[in-house]
């Protein structure tokens, strides 16, 4: 079992990390593992020159989409969720950033709506649910762009030249990520001309970037396509404009908002009882990601399946996580709710 958490009343440093707008991890940590093989010798296929070139390609791609000096800005993401079992659903996410002061975020998708204003004093929020829908969570993770770097134990096999979907020349890095006895077969492609990310295939997940535009010294994708298990799941159209006449109204508290304070000190929730799934007989190893809120009572509330290769294992993982018990998170010396992602490991299933 693994879980990653985000305190509901978070450390004050988080405000300014996010206020820079590109507050995304440089090292990927994806939940679903697919294409499982026998673990190879880590040294096999590791050419130091190839690895050095691959690292330089990723650094160039990351740098191409990182501004040296972001102004006040407004970013708008319009997304379409593609699901063969239901009609196409649309949603929006906007972020207005006043550099050094705070930001305003608003998300709308179906019945879900949230408006959050982050300032030095804390977060003023109005929301229909404490937990974002999985689709909104994915949009926020992918935008404005998902920056990545290699882990020390990633095995770089080759760098190959290919022609991209739009006819551009690309350089594609083929590598494996080793997690215990499991291996992900991955590929990241970058534009040979401007160095930007073209695609990131990590396990069974694929993000594709196109229609880049320039903003404040960086290149930002205007369109992002996201697929899982070879099925197109999500389309995102993205714009960013400078806020030249930003006023205090941007950071004004919404009507009827509740106030969340920043944690000056905190301790994450600690697991006390976490039943695990039964082992299978000779099947595959599969991980399922569940998101939920660890309440001040130590129980997991509002749990949803964030990603699951198989629907039946998703439901089994969901039922298990709802049984888990934690010592709750502590913020400023008081029990506190904590949003978390739980990764349930199925062995031989």
Phi and psi in degrees as GROMACS dihedral restraints (atoms count N, CA, C in turn):
[ dihedral_restraints ]
;  ai    aj    ak    al  type     phi  dphi    fc
    3     4     5     6     1  -134.5    20    10
    4     5     6     7     1   150.7    20    10
    6     7     8     9     1  -146.7    20    10
    7     8     9    10     1   143.0    20    10
    9    10    11    12     1  -113.2    20    10
   10    11    12    13     1   138.4    20    10
   12    13    14    15     1  -127.3    20    10
   13    14    15    16     1   164.6    20    10
   15    16    17    18     1  -144.5    20    10
   16    17    18    19     1   109.8    20    10
   18    19    20    21     1   -59.6    20    10
   19    20    21    22     1   140.1    20    10
   21    22    23    24     1   -66.9    20    10
   22    23    24    25     1   -33.4    20    10
   24    25    26    27     1  -114.8    20    10
   25    26    27    28     1   103.5    20    10
   27    28    29    30     1   -98.2    20    10
   28    29    30    31     1   168.2    20    10
   30    31    32    33     1   -59.4    20    10
   31    32    33    34     1   142.2    20    10
   33    34    35    36     1   -60.6    20    10
   34    35    36    37     1   -29.3    20    10
   36    37    38    39     1   -60.0    20    10
   37    38    39    40     1   -25.8    20    10
   39    40    41    42     1   -64.0    20    10
   40    41    42    43     1   -31.8    20    10
   42    43    44    45     1   -58.3    20    10
   43    44    45    46     1   -47.5    20    10
   45    46    47    48     1   -82.8    20    10
   46    47    48    49     1   -24.1    20    10
   48    49    50    51     1   -65.3    20    10
   49    50    51    52     1   -41.7    20    10
   51    52    53    54     1   -79.7    20    10
   52    53    54    55     1   -29.6    20    10
   54    55    56    57     1   -65.7    20    10
   55    56    57    58     1   -18.1    20    10
   57    58    59    60     1   -75.0    20    10
   58    59    60    61     1    -2.9    20    10
   60    61    62    63     1    81.1    20    10
   61    62    63    64     1   -46.4    20    10
   63    64    65    66     1   -91.2    20    10
   64    65    66    67     1    57.5    20    10
   66    67    68    69     1   -87.8    20    10
   67    68    69    70     1    63.2    20    10
   69    70    71    72     1  -123.5    20    10
   70    71    72    73     1   147.5    20    10
   72    73    74    75     1   -64.4    20    10
   73    74    75    76     1   142.0    20    10
   75    76    77    78     1   -84.6    20    10
   76    77    78    79     1   -12.5    20    10
   78    79    80    81     1  -120.7    20    10
   79    80    81    82     1   120.9    20    10
   81    82    83    84     1   -69.2    20    10
   82    83    84    85     1   152.2    20    10
   84    85    86    87     1  -146.4    20    10
   85    86    87    88     1    82.2    20    10
   87    88    89    90     1   -90.6    20    10
   88    89    90    91     1   151.1    20    10
   90    91    92    93     1   -88.2    20    10
   91    92    93    94     1   -35.4    20    10
   93    94    95    96     1   -99.0    20    10
   94    95    96    97     1   127.8    20    10
   96    97    98    99     1  -107.6    20    10
   97    98    99   100     1   131.8    20    10
   99   100   101   102     1  -138.8    20    10
  100   101   102   103     1   171.7    20    10
  102   103   104   105     1    64.3    20    10
  103   104   105   106     1    46.7    20    10
  105   106   107   108     1   -77.8    20    10
  106   107   108   109     1   133.5    20    10
  108   109   110   111     1  -131.1    20    10
  109   110   111   112     1   177.0    20    10
  111   112   113   114     1   -69.1    20    10
  112   113   114   115     1   144.8    20    10
  114   115   116   117     1   -74.3    20    10
  115   116   117   118     1   124.8    20    10
  117   118   119   120     1   -84.9    20    10
  118   119   120   121     1   169.4    20    10
  120   121   122   123     1   -63.4    20    10
  121   122   123   124     1   127.5    20    10
  123   124   125   126     1   -60.8    20    10
  124   125   126   127     1   -26.9    20    10
  126   127   128   129     1   -80.7    20    10
  127   128   129   130     1   -13.9    20    10
  129   130   131   132     1   -67.2    20    10
  130   131   132   133     1   128.1    20    10
  132   133   134   135     1    76.8    20    10
  133   134   135   136     1     9.0    20    10
  135   136   137   138     1   -92.5    20    10
  136   137   138   139     1    95.2    20    10
  138   139   140   141     1   -90.5    20    10
  139   140   141   142     1   118.8    20    10
  141   142   143   144     1   -55.8    20    10
  142   143   144   145     1   -37.3    20    10
  144   145   146   147     1   -67.7    20    10
  145   146   147   148     1   -39.5    20    10
  147   148   149   150     1   -66.4    20    10
  148   149   150   151     1   -43.3    20    10
  150   151   152   153     1   -62.4    20    10
  151   152   153   154     1   -42.9    20    10
  153   154   155   156     1   -60.2    20    10
  154   155   156   157     1   -43.1    20    10
  156   157   158   159     1   -66.6    20    10
  157   158   159   160     1   -39.6    20    10
  159   160   161   162     1   -63.1    20    10
  160   161   162   163     1   -42.9    20    10
  162   163   164   165     1   -61.8    20    10
  163   164   165   166     1   -41.6    20    10
  165   166   167   168     1   -64.6    20    10
  166   167   168   169     1   -37.8    20    10
  168   169   170   171     1   -63.6    20    10
  169   170   171   172     1   -42.3    20    10
  171   172   173   174     1   -67.8    20    10
  172   173   174   175     1   -39.7    20    10
  174   175   176   177     1   -63.5    20    10
  175   176   177   178     1   -39.4    20    10
  177   178   179   180     1   -64.9    20    10
  178   179   180   181     1   -42.0    20    10
  180   181   182   183     1   -64.9    20    10
  181   182   183   184     1   -43.7    20    10
  183   184   185   186     1   -61.0    20    10
  184   185   186   187     1   -45.7    20    10
  186   187   188   189     1   -64.0    20    10
  187   188   189   190     1   -32.0    20    10
  189   190   191   192     1   -64.1    20    10
  190   191   192   193     1   -26.1    20    10
  192   193   194   195     1  -112.8    20    10
  193   194   195   196     1    28.4    20    10
  195   196   197   198     1  -127.6    20    10
  196   197   198   199     1   116.7    20    10
  198   199   200   201     1   -77.6    20    10
  199   200   201   202     1   141.1    20    10
  201   202   203   204     1   -74.7    20    10
  202   203   204   205     1   -16.7    20    10
  204   205   206   207     1  -162.3    20    10
  205   206   207   208     1    85.4    20    10
  207   208   209   210     1   -74.1    20    10
  208   209   210   211     1   135.5    20    10
  210   211   212   213     1   -85.8    20    10
  211   212   213   214     1  -180.0    20    10
  213   214   215   216     1   -59.1    20    10
  214   215   216   217     1   139.8    20    10
  216   217   218   219     1  -150.4    20    10
  217   218   219   220     1   163.9    20    10
  219   220   221   222     1  -130.3    20    10
  220   221   222   223     1   123.6    20    10
  222   223   224   225     1  -112.0    20    10
  223   224   225   226     1   135.5    20    10
  225   226   227   228     1  -125.6    20    10
  226   227   228   229     1   125.8    20    10
  228   229   230   231     1  -116.5    20    10
  229   230   231   232     1   120.3    20    10
  231   232   233   234     1  -106.8    20    10
  232   233   234   235     1   123.8    20    10
  234   235   236   237     1  -126.9    20    10
  235   236   237   238     1   150.9    20    10
  237   238   239   240     1  -122.3    20    10
  238   239   240   241     1   125.3    20    10
  240   241   242   243     1   -95.7    20    10
  241   242   243   244     1   121.6    20    10
  243   244   245   246     1  -103.5    20    10
  244   245   246   247     1   116.9    20    10
  246   247   248   249     1  -138.8    20    10
  247   248   249   250     1   120.4    20    10
  249   250   251   252     1   -64.6    20    10
  250   251   252   253     1   -19.1    20    10
  252   253   254   255     1   -88.7    20    10
  253   254   255   256     1    -4.4    20    10
  255   256   257   258     1  -152.5    20    10
  256   257   258   259     1   163.9    20    10
  258   259   260   261     1   -62.0    20    10
  259   260   261   262     1   159.1    20    10
  261   262   263   264     1   -60.7    20    10
  262   263   264   265     1   132.8    20    10
  264   265   266   267     1  -113.9    20    10
  265   266   267   268     1   144.0    20    10
  267   268   269   270     1  -119.7    20    10
  268   269   270   271     1   153.8    20    10
  270   271   272   273     1  -153.4    20    10
  271   272   273   274     1   172.9    20    10
  273   274   275   276     1  -137.5    20    10
  274   275   276   277     1   150.9    20    10
  276   277   278   279     1  -139.0    20    10
  277   278   279   280     1   129.0    20    10
  279   280   281   282     1  -125.7    20    10
  280   281   282   283     1   146.0    20    10
  282   283   284   285     1  -137.1    20    10
  283   284   285   286     1   122.0    20    10
  285   286   287   288     1  -109.4    20    10
  286   287   288   289     1   126.9    20    10
  288   289   290   291     1  -118.4    20    10
  289   290   291   292     1   125.0    20    10
  291   292   293   294     1  -105.2    20    10
  292   293   294   295     1   104.0    20    10
  294   295   296   297     1   -57.7    20    10
  295   296   297   298     1   131.1    20    10
  297   298   299   300     1    80.8    20    10
  298   299   300   301     1    -6.1    20    10
  300   301   302   303     1  -120.0    20    10
  301   302   303   304     1   -42.0    20    10
  303   304   305   306     1   159.4    20    10
  304   305   306   307     1  -166.0    20    10
  306   307   308   309     1  -153.4    20    10
  307   308   309   310     1   160.1    20    10
  309   310   311   312     1  -125.4    20    10
  310   311   312   313     1   127.5    20    10
  312   313   314   315     1  -125.6    20    10
  313   314   315   316     1   140.8    20    10
  315   316   317   318     1  -140.8    20    10
  316   317   318   319     1   131.4    20    10
  318   319   320   321     1  -128.9    20    10
  319   320   321   322     1   136.8    20    10
  321   322   323   324     1  -135.1    20    10
  322   323   324   325     1   126.8    20    10
  324   325   326   327     1  -156.7    20    10
  325   326   327   328     1   112.3    20    10
  327   328   329   330     1    59.8    20    10
  328   329   330   331     1  -127.5    20    10
  330   331   332   333     1   -83.0    20    10
  331   332   333   334     1    -4.7    20    10
  333   334   335   336     1   -89.2    20    10
  334   335   336   337     1   134.0    20    10
  336   337   338   339     1  -145.9    20    10
  337   338   339   340     1   133.8    20    10
  339   340   341   342     1  -141.5    20    10
  340   341   342   343     1   136.6    20    10
  342   343   344   345     1  -129.7    20    10
  343   344   345   346     1   118.1    20    10
  345   346   347   348     1  -125.2    20    10
  346   347   348   349     1   132.5    20    10
  348   349   350   351     1  -119.2    20    10
  349   350   351   352     1   116.1    20    10
  351   352   353   354     1   -99.3    20    10
  352   353   354   355     1   125.2    20    10
  354   355   356   357     1  -136.7    20    10
  355   356   357   358     1  -179.5    20    10
  357   358   359   360     1   -63.7    20    10
  358   359   360   361     1   -25.6    20    10
  360   361   362   363     1   -78.0    20    10
  361   362   363   364     1   -26.1    20    10
  363   364   365   366     1   151.2    20    10
  364   365   366   367     1  -151.6    20    10
  366   367   368   369     1  -124.2    20    10
  367   368   369   370     1   122.1    20    10
  369   370   371   372     1   -94.2    20    10
  370   371   372   373     1   126.4    20    10
  372   373   374   375     1  -138.3    20    10
  373   374   375   376     1   142.9    20    10
  375   376   377   378     1  -130.1    20    10
  376   377   378   379     1   123.6    20    10
  378   379   380   381     1  -152.5    20    10
  379   380   381   382     1   149.6    20    10
  381   382   383   384     1   -83.0    20    10
  382   383   384   385     1   -18.9    20    10
  384   385   386   387     1  -150.1    20    10
  385   386   387   388     1   146.0    20    10
  387   388   389   390     1   -71.9    20    10
  388   389   390   391     1   -26.3    20    10
  390   391   392   393     1  -107.8    20    10
  391   392   393   394     1   127.3    20    10
  393   394   395   396     1   -67.0    20    10
  394   395   396   397     1   145.0    20    10
  396   397   398   399     1   -60.0    20    10
  397   398   399   400     1   151.3    20    10
  399   400   401   402     1   -54.0    20    10
  400   401   402   403     1   -36.2    20    10
  402   403   404   405     1   -65.1    20    10
  403   404   405   406     1   -40.8    20    10
  405   406   407   408     1   -68.6    20    10
  406   407   408   409     1   -39.8    20    10
  408   409   410   411     1   -58.5    20    10
  409   410   411   412     1   -42.5    20    10
  411   412   413   414     1   -65.2    20    10
  412   413   414   415     1   -42.6    20    10
  414   415   416   417     1   -60.0    20    10
  415   416   417   418     1   -44.5    20    10
  417   418   419   420     1   -67.4    20    10
  418   419   420   421     1   -29.2    20    10
  420   421   422   423     1   -75.0    20    10
  421   422   423   424     1   -35.5    20    10
  423   424   425   426     1   -83.2    20    10
  424   425   426   427     1   -22.8    20    10
  426   427   428   429     1  -105.1    20    10
  427   428   429   430     1   152.2    20    10
  429   430   431   432     1   -70.8    20    10
  430   431   432   433     1   -23.3    20    10
  432   433   434   435     1  -165.8    20    10
  433   434   435   436     1   148.4    20    10
  435   436   437   438     1   -94.8    20    10
  436   437   438   439     1   109.8    20    10
  438   439   440   441     1   -90.3    20    10
  439   440   441   442     1   139.4    20    10
  441   442   443   444     1  -134.4    20    10
  442   443   444   445     1   161.8    20    10
  444   445   446   447     1  -147.4    20    10
  445   446   447   448     1   162.8    20    10
  447   448   449   450     1   -77.2    20    10
  448   449   450   451     1   143.6    20    10
  450   451   452   453     1   -80.5    20    10
  451   452   453   454     1   159.0    20    10
  453   454   455   456     1   -59.9    20    10
  454   455   456   457     1   -32.2    20    10
  456   457   458   459     1   -97.6    20    10
  457   458   459   460     1     9.8    20    10
  459   460   461   462     1   -67.8    20    10
  460   461   462   463     1   138.7    20    10
  462   463   464   465     1  -105.1    20    10
  463   464   465   466     1   112.6    20    10
  465   466   467   468     1   -86.6    20    10
  466   467   468   469     1   122.6    20    10
  468   469   470   471     1   -97.2    20    10
  469   470   471   472     1   -45.8    20    10
  471   472   473   474     1  -163.3    20    10
  472   473   474   475     1   160.4    20    10
  474   475   476   477     1  -122.9    20    10
  475   476   477   478     1   119.2    20    10
  477   478   479   480     1  -121.1    20    10
  478   479   480   481     1   149.8    20    10
  480   481   482   483     1   -92.0    20    10
  481   482   483   484     1   133.3    20    10
  483   484   485   486     1  -139.3    20    10
  484   485   486   487     1   167.3    20    10
  486   487   488   489     1  -101.6    20    10
  487   488   489   490     1   125.4    20    10
  489   490   491   492     1   -74.2    20    10
  490   491   492   493     1   175.2    20    10
  492   493   494   495     1   -62.0    20    10
  493   494   495   496     1   -28.0    20    10
  495   496   497   498     1   -99.6    20    10
  496   497   498   499     1    15.7    20    10
  498   499   500   501     1    86.1    20    10
  499   500   501   502     1    -1.0    20    10
  501   502   503   504     1   -80.7    20    10
  502   503   504   505     1   155.0    20    10
  504   505   506   507     1   -78.3    20    10
  505   506   507   508     1   134.5    20    10
  507   508   509   510     1  -128.3    20    10
  508   509   510   511     1   156.8    20    10
  510   511   512   513     1  -116.2    20    10
  511   512   513   514     1   122.6    20    10
  513   514   515   516     1  -114.9    20    10
  514   515   516   517     1   127.3    20    10
  516   517   518   519     1   -97.5    20    10
  517   518   519   520     1   119.4    20    10
  519   520   521   522     1   -99.3    20    10
  520   521   522   523     1   123.4    20    10
  522   523   524   525     1  -152.6    20    10
  523   524   525   526     1   162.6    20    10
  525   526   527   528     1  -114.5    20    10
  526   527   528   529     1   141.4    20    10
  528   529   530   531     1  -107.7    20    10
  529   530   531   532     1   124.0    20    10
  531   532   533   534     1  -101.6    20    10
  532   533   534   535     1   125.6    20    10
  534   535   536   537     1  -127.4    20    10
  535   536   537   538     1    94.7    20    10
  537   538   539   540     1    64.4    20    10
  538   539   540   541     1  -120.6    20    10
  540   541   542   543     1   -92.9    20    10
  541   542   543   544     1    10.2    20    10
  543   544   545   546     1  -115.4    20    10
  544   545   546   547     1   153.0    20    10
  546   547   548   549     1  -133.9    20    10
  547   548   549   550     1   131.9    20    10
  549   550   551   552     1   -99.0    20    10
  550   551   552   553     1   132.2    20    10
  552   553   554   555     1   -93.5    20    10
  553   554   555   556     1   113.4    20    10
  555   556   557   558     1  -122.5    20    10
  556   557   558   559     1   160.8    20    10
  558   559   560   561     1  -152.4    20    10
  559   560   561   562     1   131.2    20    10
  561   562   563   564     1  -122.0    20    10
  562   563   564   565     1   128.0    20    10
  564   565   566   567     1  -114.5    20    10
  565   566   567   568     1   138.3    20    10
  567   568   569   570     1  -124.8    20    10
  568   569   570   571     1   154.5    20    10
  570   571   572   573     1   -71.2    20    10
  571   572   573   574     1   125.9    20    10
  573   574   575   576     1   -66.8    20    10
  574   575   576   577     1   -25.9    20    10
  576   577   578   579     1   -84.7    20    10
  577   578   579   580     1   -56.4    20    10
  579   580   581   582     1  -104.1    20    10
  580   581   582   583     1    -3.6    20    10
  582   583   584   585     1    82.9    20    10
  583   584   585   586     1    -2.1    20    10
  585   586   587   588     1   -73.7    20    10
  586   587   588   589     1   159.5    20    10
  588   589   590   591     1   -66.5    20    10
  589   590   591   592     1   134.7    20    10
  591   592   593   594     1  -103.6    20    10
  592   593   594   595     1   -43.6    20    10
  594   595   596   597     1  -156.1    20    10
  595   596   597   598     1   152.9    20    10
  597   598   599   600     1  -134.2    20    10
  598   599   600   601     1   108.0    20    10
  600   601   602   603     1  -104.0    20    10
  601   602   603   604     1   110.6    20    10
  603   604   605   606     1  -120.0    20    10
  604   605   606   607     1   106.7    20    10
  606   607   608   609     1    62.9    20    10
  607   608   609   610     1  -124.2    20    10
  609   610   611   612     1   -97.5    20    10
  610   611   612   613     1    12.1    20    10
  612   613   614   615     1  -108.7    20    10
  613   614   615   616     1   140.7    20    10
  615   616   617   618     1  -136.6    20    10
  616   617   618   619     1   125.0    20    10
  618   619   620   621     1  -115.3    20    10
  619   620   621   622     1   131.0    20    10
  621   622   623   624     1  -122.4    20    10
  622   623   624   625     1   132.9    20    10
  624   625   626   627     1  -117.2    20    10
  625   626   627   628     1   138.5    20    10
  627   628   629   630     1  -154.8    20    10
  628   629   630   631     1   177.0    20    10
  630   631   632   633     1    53.3    20    10
  631   632   633   634     1    48.9    20    10
  633   634   635   636     1   -63.6    20    10
  634   635   636   637     1   147.1    20    10
  636   637   638   639     1  -134.6    20    10
  637   638   639   640     1   156.0    20    10
  639   640   641   642     1   -87.9    20    10
  640   641   642   643     1   138.0    20    10
  642   643   644   645     1  -151.6    20    10
  643   644   645   646     1   119.6    20    10
  645   646   647   648     1    51.2    20    10
  646   647   648   649     1    42.8    20    10
  648   649   650   651     1    83.2    20    10
  649   650   651   652     1    12.1    20    10
  651   652   653   654     1  -132.8    20    10
  652   653   654   655     1   167.5    20    10
  654   655   656   657     1  -111.6    20    10
  655   656   657   658     1   128.1    20    10
  657   658   659   660     1  -122.5    20    10
  658   659   660   661     1   134.2    20    10
  660   661   662   663     1   -70.3    20    10
  661   662   663   664     1   129.6    20    10
  663   664   665   666     1   -82.5    20    10
  664   665   666   667     1   -16.7    20    10
  666   667   668   669     1  -140.7    20    10
  667   668   669   670     1   135.6    20    10
  669   670   671   672     1  -129.9    20    10
  670   671   672   673     1   127.5    20    10
  672   673   674   675     1  -111.9    20    10
  673   674   675   676     1   137.6    20    10
  675   676   677   678     1  -127.3    20    10
  676   677   678   679     1   130.5    20    10
  678   679   680   681     1  -129.2    20    10
  679   680   681   682     1   153.1    20    10
  681   682   683   684     1  -137.4    20    10
  682   683   684   685     1   131.7    20    10
  684   685   686   687     1    56.5    20    10
  685   686   687   688     1    34.1    20    10
  687   688   689   690     1    78.6    20    10
  688   689   690   691     1     5.6    20    10
  690   691   692   693     1  -111.3    20    10
  691   692   693   694     1   128.4    20    10
  693   694   695   696     1   -67.8    20    10
  694   695   696   697     1   118.9    20    10
  696   697   698   699     1  -109.9    20    10
  697   698   699   700     1   -29.0    20    10
  699   700   701   702     1  -151.9    20    10
  700   701   702   703     1   137.5    20    10
  702   703   704   705     1  -121.7    20    10
  703   704   705   706     1   132.9    20    10
  705   706   707   708     1  -126.6    20    10
  706   707   708   709     1   129.2    20    10
  708   709   710   711     1  -110.0    20    10
  709   710   711   712     1   131.0    20    10
  711   712   713   714     1  -129.2    20    10
  712   713   714   715     1   136.7    20    10
  714   715   716   717     1  -133.0    20    10
  715   716   717   718     1   151.5    20    10
  717   718   719   720     1  -138.5    20    10
  718   719   720   721     1   132.0    20    10
  720   721   722   723     1  -131.6    20    10
  721   722   723   724     1   154.7    20    10
  723   724   725   726     1   -79.6    20    10
  724   725   726   727     1   137.6    20    10
  726   727   728   729     1   -91.9    20    10
  727   728   729   730     1    98.4    20    10
  729   730   731   732     1   -85.5    20    10
  730   731   732   733     1   -24.8    20    10
  732   733   734   735     1  -120.3    20    10
  733   734   735   736     1    46.5    20    10
  735   736   737   738     1   -64.9    20    10
  736   737   738   739     1   136.1    20    10
  738   739   740   741     1  -120.3    20    10
  739   740   741   742     1   173.8    20    10
  741   742   743   744     1   -65.4    20    10
  742   743   744   745     1   -18.3    20    10
  744   745   746   747     1   -61.9    20    10
  745   746   747   748     1   -27.3    20    10
  747   748   749   750     1   -59.1    20    10
  748   749   750   751     1   -37.1    20    10
  750   751   752   753     1  -103.5    20    10
  751   752   753   754     1    14.1    20    10
  753   754   755   756     1   -71.1    20    10
  754   755   756   757     1   143.1    20    10
  756   757   758   759     1   -66.7    20    10
  757   758   759   760     1   134.7    20    10
  759   760   761   762     1   -65.7    20    10
  760   761   762   763     1   155.7    20    10
  762   763   764   765     1   -58.4    20    10
  763   764   765   766     1   140.1    20    10
  765   766   767   768     1    62.4    20    10
  766   767   768   769     1    25.4    20    10
  768   769   770   771     1   -78.0    20    10
  769   770   771   772     1   150.2    20    10
  771   772   773   774     1   -98.9    20    10
  772   773   774   775     1   152.4    20    10
  774   775   776   777     1  -105.6    20    10
  775   776   777   778     1   128.7    20    10
  777   778   779   780     1  -112.9    20    10
  778   779   780   781     1   128.4    20    10
  780   781   782   783     1   -90.7    20    10
  781   782   783   784     1   158.0    20    10
  783   784   785   786     1   -77.9    20    10
  784   785   786   787     1   144.2    20    10
  786   787   788   789     1   -81.2    20    10
  787   788   789   790     1   122.5    20    10
  789   790   791   792     1   -81.2    20    10
  790   791   792   793     1   -33.8    20    10
  792   793   794   795     1  -134.5    20    10
  793   794   795   796     1   146.4    20    10
  795   796   797   798     1  -155.5    20    10
  796   797   798   799     1   159.3    20    10
  798   799   800   801     1  -137.3    20    10
  799   800   801   802     1   128.9    20    10
  801   802   803   804     1   -69.9    20    10
  802   803   804   805     1   164.1    20    10
  804   805   806   807     1   -64.2    20    10
  805   806   807   808     1   144.7    20    10
  807   808   809   810     1  -118.4    20    10
  808   809   810   811     1   125.6    20    10
  810   811   812   813     1   -66.1    20    10
  811   812   813   814     1   137.6    20    10
  813   814   815   816     1  -117.5    20    10
  814   815   816   817     1   -39.2    20    10
  816   817   818   819     1  -141.5    20    10
  817   818   819   820     1   115.1    20    10
  819   820   821   822     1  -137.9    20    10
  820   821   822   823     1    81.1    20    10
  822   823   824   825     1   -56.7    20    10
  823   824   825   826     1   141.9    20    10
  825   826   827   828     1  -110.6    20    10
  826   827   828   829     1   157.3    20    10
  828   829   830   831     1   -69.8    20    10
  829   830   831   832     1   155.0    20    10
  831   832   833   834     1   -72.0    20    10
  832   833   834   835     1   147.3    20    10
  834   835   836   837     1   -73.5    20    10
  835   836   837   838     1   149.1    20    10
  837   838   839   840     1   -93.2    20    10
  838   839   840   841     1  -169.7    20    10
  840   841   842   843     1  -120.6    20    10
  841   842   843   844     1    86.8    20    10
  843   844   845   846     1    82.5    20    10
  844   845   846   847     1     8.2    20    10
  846   847   848   849     1   -82.5    20    10
  847   848   849   850     1  -155.6    20    10
  849   850   851   852     1   -96.2    20    10
  850   851   852   853     1   164.2    20    10
  852   853   854   855     1   -94.0    20    10
  853   854   855   856     1   124.7    20    10
  855   856   857   858     1  -133.8    20    10
  856   857   858   859     1   138.3    20    10
  858   859   860   861     1  -109.2    20    10
  859   860   861   862     1   142.2    20    10
  861   862   863   864     1  -123.1    20    10
  862   863   864   865     1   134.2    20    10
  864   865   866   867     1  -102.1    20    10
  865   866   867   868     1   126.1    20    10
  867   868   869   870     1  -116.7    20    10
  868   869   870   871     1   136.6    20    10
  870   871   872   873     1  -112.6    20    10
  871   872   873   874     1   143.9    20    10
  873   874   875   876     1  -167.8    20    10
  874   875   876   877     1  -176.7    20    10
  876   877   878   879     1  -117.8    20    10
  877   878   879   880     1   122.3    20    10
  879   880   881   882     1   -81.7    20    10
  880   881   882   883     1   111.2    20    10
  882   883   884   885     1   -76.7    20    10
  883   884   885   886     1   172.8    20    10
  885   886   887   888     1   -67.5    20    10
  886   887   888   889     1   -12.2    20    10
  888   889   890   891     1   -88.3    20    10
  889   890   891   892     1    -1.4    20    10
  891   892   893   894     1    85.5    20    10
  892   893   894   895     1    -1.3    20    10
  894   895   896   897     1   -95.7    20    10
  895   896   897   898     1   157.8    20    10
  897   898   899   900     1   -92.1    20    10
  898   899   900   901     1   123.3    20    10
  900   901   902   903     1  -116.7    20    10
  901   902   903   904     1   155.9    20    10
  903   904   905   906     1    55.0    20    10
  904   905   906   907     1    32.9    20    10
  906   907   908   909     1   -68.0    20    10
  907   908   909   910     1   139.9    20    10
  909   910   911   912     1  -138.2    20    10
  910   911   912   913     1   157.7    20    10
  912   913   914   915     1   -81.3    20    10
  913   914   915   916     1   117.3    20    10
  915   916   917   918     1   -82.8    20    10
  916   917   918   919     1   -43.6    20    10
  918   919   920   921     1  -156.8    20    10
  919   920   921   922     1   135.9    20    10
  921   922   923   924     1  -153.1    20    10
  922   923   924   925     1   128.5    20    10
  924   925   926   927     1   -67.9    20    10
  925   926   927   928     1   -32.9    20    10
  927   928   929   930     1  -125.5    20    10
  928   929   930   931     1   132.3    20    10
  930   931   932   933     1   -62.7    20    10
  931   932   933   934     1   -37.6    20    10
  933   934   935   936     1   -65.5    20    10
  934   935   936   937     1   -39.0    20    10
  936   937   938   939     1   -71.8    20    10
  937   938   939   940     1   -30.2    20    10
  939   940   941   942     1   -61.1    20    10
  940   941   942   943     1   -45.1    20    10
  942   943   944   945     1   -68.1    20    10
  943   944   945   946     1   -37.0    20    10
  945   946   947   948     1   -66.3    20    10
  946   947   948   949     1   -42.6    20    10
  948   949   950   951     1   -64.5    20    10
  949   950   951   952     1   -40.1    20    10
  951   952   953   954     1   -60.6    20    10
  952   953   954   955     1   -44.8    20    10
  954   955   956   957     1   -64.0    20    10
  955   956   957   958     1   -38.2    20    10
  957   958   959   960     1   -65.9    20    10
  958   959   960   961     1   -48.8    20    10
  960   961   962   963     1   -61.4    20    10
  961   962   963   964     1   -33.5    20    10
  963   964   965   966     1   -67.5    20    10
  964   965   966   967     1   -13.0    20    10
  966   967   968   969     1   -92.5    20    10
  967   968   969   970     1   -12.4    20    10
  969   970   971   972     1   -70.1    20    10
  970   971   972   973     1   150.1    20    10
  972   973   974   975     1  -128.3    20    10
  973   974   975   976     1   135.0    20    10
  975   976   977   978     1  -126.7    20    10
  976   977   978   979     1   155.2    20    10
  978   979   980   981     1   -77.3    20    10
  979   980   981   982     1   122.1    20    10
  981   982   983   984     1   -64.7    20    10
  982   983   984   985     1   161.1    20    10
  984   985   986   987     1   -62.7    20    10
  985   986   987   988     1   155.9    20    10
  987   988   989   990     1  -125.6    20    10
  988   989   990   991     1   123.5    20    10
  990   991   992   993     1  -120.7    20    10
  991   992   993   994     1   122.2    20    10
  993   994   995   996     1    52.3    20    10
  994   995   996   997     1    36.9    20    10
  996   997   998   999     1    84.3    20    10
  997   998   999  1000     1     1.4    20    10
  999  1000  1001  1002     1  -120.2    20    10
 1000  1001  1002  1003     1   145.7    20    10
 1002  1003  1004  1005     1   -55.4    20    10
 1003  1004  1005  1006     1   140.9    20    10
 1005  1006  1007  1008     1  -142.6    20    10
 1006  1007  1008  1009     1   144.5    20    10
 1008  1009  1010  1011     1   -68.2    20    10
 1009  1010  1011  1012     1   152.2    20    10
 1011  1012  1013  1014     1  -145.2    20    10
 1012  1013  1014  1015     1   123.2    20    10
 1014  1015  1016  1017     1   -78.6    20    10
 1015  1016  1017  1018     1   139.0    20    10
 1017  1018  1019  1020     1  -147.9    20    10
 1018  1019  1020  1021     1   154.8    20    10
 1020  1021  1022  1023     1  -110.2    20    10
 1021  1022  1023  1024     1   127.2    20    10
 1023  1024  1025  1026     1  -110.0    20    10
 1024  1025  1026  1027     1   128.6    20    10
 1026  1027  1028  1029     1  -107.2    20    10
 1027  1028  1029  1030     1   115.2    20    10
 1029  1030  1031  1032     1   -99.9    20    10
 1030  1031  1032  1033     1   126.6    20    10
 1032  1033  1034  1035     1   -96.6    20    10
 1033  1034  1035  1036     1   125.1    20    10
 1035  1036  1037  1038     1  -106.6    20    10
 1036  1037  1038  1039     1   125.2    20    10
 1038  1039  1040  1041     1  -109.0    20    10
 1039  1040  1041  1042     1   127.1    20    10
 1041  1042  1043  1044     1    68.4    20    10
 1042  1043  1044  1045     1    29.9    20    10
